Amino acid sequence: MWLSQQVIAAQNRKTAAQVAEVTGAAVMQGENEYRSIPLLGPWGIAYLPPNAAKTVVVGTGSGNACIGAVTEEKGIAPGELLLFSSGGASIYLKNSGEIVINGQVFAARKED
């Protein structure tokens, strides 16, 4: 009895999070197929991962949600931020105070 309860409990456990691949507009495929799930991110940032992007899907009290995408190493330093699109546009906030927009460097303001 105890053993069968343990087997049933193990079968019913859900993975806390899983990686799913984007296969179409708002469609992700992992252990399951996810359609029209919310894409969560910081307030003020809207995004739609491109096809073949690896995303992280978690279960919530209101259903499943995508909490972001897995990105490749971009060579940025700790504390820096790189915002980029699949079309090549980018905004890079550097620790030096410089801002690089699509390759154009804007110098940091000098403090008075």
Long-range contacts (C-beta under 8 A, 24 or more apart in sequence): 14-59, 16-58, 16-59, 17-56, 17-57, 17-58, 17-67, 18-56, 18-57, 19-54, 19-55, 19-56, 19-57, 19-70, 20-54, 20-55, 20-56, 20-57, 20-66, 21-52, 21-53, 21-54, 21-55, 22-49, 22-50, 22-51, 22-52, 22-53, 22-55, 23-51, 24-51, 28-55, 28-57, 28-66, 30-57, 34-64, 34-66, 37-63, 37-64, 37-65, 37-66, 38-65, 38-66, 39-65, 39-66, 40-65, 40-66, 40-67, 40-68, 41-67, 41-68, 50-86
